Amino acid sequence: MTSLRQKIEQALLELSEAERRIGEYVLGNSEAVPHMTTKELSKKAAVSEATIIRFCKSIGIGSYKSFKLALMKDLTLTDTSLTDFSVLNKKDSPYDLFHKVIHVNKSAIESCADSLDRKELTKAVDAIRDARKIVFFGVGGSSTAAVDAQYKFTKLGYHSITSLDFHHMLSVIPHLTEKDVFVAISTSGKTKDVLELTRFAQRKGATVIAITTLSKSPLYKEADVHLCTPNVEQDFRIGSLASRMTQLTVIDTLYLSIFHHVGEKVLQQYYDARGEMERLRR
């Protein structure tokens, strides 16, 4: 796919002289332009504000606002990952990073549509719907998704368990049976604690659902059901950003899917909990 900046480069010879000055300025100052007004850019490129609007339309974008959004997305998708250590080479302002985080997370979530298999999702929902007990486990950044899942499925009335303590989980797994589900969450699928608990849960007969990437993931190979997330970050990173968002998107999908099955049975409990929260706020 041709990037916006490549598109501008290809169009330079066909633009008017004034529009060409805008294109050349954008190519030389791409990271600054998304935060400029038309007035600011017109001064920098020595053109009128009307010429900026004509420039946007000449490259197929209807407005300057849309152009700035497209340029920021282009910068985010083609730059080095935000969680790569090379981010230290850039001196982005907090506001620059705010916009980059938005676009990185949005792109990661949209990529889930290409990585998640529809049949595997249905299998996961069927297994969870009929489960007597659901255990969620993840390490590091993936533990965030496990905690979120445990909270959500408890609201649905399921016996839902998670813990950051590996040894605590070792005491939980022996009580699992073929009627239970173990949800293993790991971006790389190589985390030893997750793999060990996965194998333990399988020996007890529980259905193992993996939320992991497809690429070289041992967890993917060992699980019964595979909910694949896109590979959006390097394994060695400064923190989980986009990968965490993909995991939470899968968890939210499972939660809403199960709510559609059991929602009417637990509506009163939702109202009861809401009533108590409102009482305690007074």
C-alpha positions in Angstrom: 0.0 0.0 0.0 1.3 3.4 -0.9 1.9 5.7 2.1 0.7 9.3 2.2 4.2 10.6 1.9 5.0 8.4 -1.1 1.8 9.6 -2.6 2.9 13.3 -2.2 6.3 12.5 -3.6 4.7 11.0 -6.7 2.4 13.9 -7.2 5.0 16.7 -6.9 5.6 17.1 -10.6 1.9 17.4 -11.3 1.2 20.0 -8.7 1.2 23.8 -9.2 4.3 25.6 -8.0 2.6 26.8 -4.8 1.2 23.4 -4.1 4.6 21.9 -4.7 6.1 24.1 -2.0 3.5 22.7 0.4 4.4 19.1 -0.6 8.1 19.7 -0.2 7.6 21.3 3.2 5.4 18.5 4.4 8.0 15.9 3.3 10.7 17.7 5.1 8.8 18.4 8.2 6.3 15.6 8.4 6.2 15.3 12.2 5.5 19.0 12.8 2.7 19.5 10.2 0.0 17.5 12.0 0.1 20.1 14.8 0.0 23.1 12.6 -3.0 25.2 11.6 -3.5 26.2 8.0 -2.3 29.7 9.0 0.9 28.3 10.4 1.6 26.0 7.5 0.8 28.8 5.0 3.5 31.0 6.6 6.1 28.2 6.6 5.5 27.2 3.0 4.9 30.8 1.8 1.5 30.1 0.3 -2.1 31.2 1.0 -4.4 29.2 3.2 -6.6 28.5 0.2 -3.7 26.9 -1.6 -3.3 24.4 1.3 -7.0 23.4 0.8 -6.3 23.0 -2.9 -3.2 20.9 -2.2 -5.2 18.5 0.1 -7.8 18.0 -2.7 -5.1 17.6 -5.3 -3.7 14.5 -3.4 -7.2 13.1 -2.9 -8.1 14.3 0.6 -11.1 16.5 1.2 -10.0 18.7 4.1 -6.9 19.9 5.9 -8.2 18.2 9.1 -8.4 14.9 7.3 -5.0 15.5 5.8 -3.4 16.0 9.3 -5.1 12.8 10.6 -3.9 10.8 7.6 -0.4 12.2 8.0 -0.2 11.3 11.7 -1.5 7.8 11.0 1.1 7.5 8.2 3.9 8.5 10.5 2.8 6.2 13.2 2.5 3.1 11.0 5.8 3.6 9.2 7.8 4.7 12.2 9.6 2.3 14.5 7.3 0.8 17.1 6.5 3.1 20.1 7.6 0.3 22.5 10.9 -0.3 20.7 13.9 1.1 22.6 14.7 3.2 19.5 11.9 5.5 20.6 14.7 7.2 22.7 16.1 8.6 19.4 13.0 10.7 19.0 12.1 13.7 21.1 8.4 13.7 20.8 6.3 16.0 23.0 3.6 14.5 25.2 1.0 15.6 22.8 2.8 14.0 19.8 3.0 10.8 21.8 -0.7 11.0 22.7 -1.6 11.0 19.0 0.8 8.2 18.2 -0.5 6.0 21.0 -4.1 6.6 19.6 -3.1 5.5 16.1 -0.9 2.6 17.2 -3.7 1.2 19.4 -6.4 1.8 16.8 -4.3 0.0 14.1 -3.7 -2.9 16.5 -7.4 -3.3 17.3 -8.3 -3.2 13.6 -5.7 -5.8 12.9 -7.6 -8.3 15.2 -10.1 -8.8 12.4 -7.5 -10.4 10.3 -5.9 -12.6 13.0 -9.0 -14.0 14.8 -10.6 -17.1 13.4 -14.4 -17.1 13.4 -14.8 -20.8 14.1 -12.3 -20.7 17.0 -14.1 -17.8 18.5 -17.4 -19.8 18.4 -15.6 -22.7 20.0 -14.3 -20.5 22.8 -17.7 -19.0 23.5 -19.4 -22.5 23.6 -16.7 -23.7 26.0 -17.0 -20.7 28.3 -20.8 -20.6 28.2 -21.0 -24.2 29.6 -18.1 -23.9 32.0 -18.5 -24.6 35.7 -15.4 -22.6 36.5 -13.1 -20.3 34.4 -9.5 -19.6 35.3 -7.6 -16.8 33.6 -3.8 -16.4 33.8 -1.3 -14.1 32.3 2.1 -12.7 33.3 3.4 -9.2 33.1 1.4 -7.1 30.7 -0.9 -10.0 29.9 -2.0 -10.2 33.5 -4.0 -7.0 32.9 -6.3 -8.8 30.5 -6.6 -11.7 33.0 -7.7 -9.5 35.8 -10.1 -7.6 33.5 -11.6 -11.0 32.4 -12.0 -12.3 35.9 -13.9 -9.2 36.9 -16.2 -9.3 33.9 -17.1 -12.9 34.1 -17.7 -12.7 37.9 -20.4 -10.1 37.0 -22.0 -12.7 34.8 -22.2 -15.1 37.7 -19.4 -17.4 36.7 -17.0 -18.9 39.2 -14.1 -16.9 37.8 -10.5 -17.0 39.2 -7.2 -15.3 38.5 -4.1 -14.5 40.5 -0.7 -13.0 39.9 0.8 -15.6 42.2 2.1 -18.7 40.3 2.1 -20.8 43.4 -1.5 -19.8 44.2 -2.5 -20.9 40.7 -0.8 -24.2 41.4 -3.2 -24.8 44.2 -6.2 -23.8 42.0 -5.5 -26.1 39.0 -5.9 -29.4 40.8 -9.6 -28.6 41.4 -10.3 -28.3 37.6 -12.2 -30.9 35.7 -13.4 -31.5 32.1 -16.2 -29.1 32.9 -13.9 -26.2 33.5 -12.0 -23.7 31.2 -8.4 -22.4 31.6 -7.7 -19.2 29.6 -4.0 -18.7 29.0 -3.0 -15.2 27.9 0.5 -14.6 26.5 1.6 -12.4 23.6 4.6 -14.5 22.7 3.2 -17.8 23.9 6.6 -18.6 25.3 6.2 -17.6 28.9 7.2 -20.6 31.1 4.7 -20.0 33.9 1.8 -19.8 31.4 2.9 -23.0 29.6 3.4 -24.9 32.8 -0.1 -24.1 34.1 -1.6 -24.8 30.6 -0.1 -28.3 30.7 -1.2 -28.8 34.3 -4.8 -27.7 33.4 -4.9 -30.1 30.4 -3.8 -33.0 32.6 -6.8 -32.3 34.8 -9.1 -32.4 31.7 -9.9 -28.6 31.5 -10.4 -27.0 28.1 -7.5 -24.6 27.4 -8.2 -21.4 25.4 -5.1 -19.5 24.3 -5.1 -15.8 23.6 -1.8 -15.4 21.8 -0.1 -14.6 18.5 0.1 -17.2 15.9 3.8 -16.6 15.0 6.1 -19.2 16.7 3.9 -19.5 19.7 4.3 -22.8 21.7 1.1 -21.9 23.5 -0.8 -21.9 20.3 0.3 -25.4 19.5 -0.6 -26.8 22.9 -4.0 -25.1 23.4 -7.4 -26.7 22.5 -8.9 -23.4 21.2 -6.9 -20.6 19.6 -7.8 -16.9 19.8 -5.0 -15.3 17.8 -4.0 -11.7 18.3 -2.0 -9.8 15.7 1.8 -9.5 16.1 1.9 -5.7 16.8 5.0 -5.4 19.1 8.4 -6.9 19.4 9.0 -9.4 22.2 11.6 -7.2 23.8 9.9 -3.9 24.5 9.7 -1.1 27.0 6.1 -2.1 27.9 2.9 -3.6 26.6 0.7 -1.1 24.7 -0.8 -2.3 21.5 -0.5 -6.0 22.4 -2.5 -5.3 25.6 -5.2 -3.6 23.6 -5.6 -6.6 21.3 -6.0 -9.0 24.3 -8.6 -6.7 26.0 -10.5 -6.6 22.7 -10.7 -10.4 22.6 -11.8 -10.5 26.3 -14.5 -7.9 25.6 -15.7 -9.9 22.7 -16.0 -13.1 24.8 -17.7 -11.2 27.6 -20.4 -9.6 25.3 -20.9 -13.0 23.5 -21.6 -14.7 26.8 -23.8 -11.9 28.0 -26.0 -12.5 25.0 -26.5 -16.0 26.2 -27.0 -15.5 29.9 -27.8 -11.8 30.2 -31.5 -12.2 31.0 -30.7 -14.6 33.8 -28.4 -12.1 35.6 -30.1 -8.8 34.9 -31.6 -8.7 38.5 -28.1 -9.2 39.9 -26.8 -6.3 37.8 -29.6 -4.1 39.1 -28.9 -5.2 42.7 -25.2 -4.4 42.4 -26.0 -1.1 40.8 -28.4 -0.3 43.6 -25.8 -1.0 46.3 -23.2 1.2 44.5 -25.6 4.1 44.3 -26.5 3.7 48.0 -22.8 3.7 49.0 -22.1 6.9 47.0 -24.5 8.9 49.2 
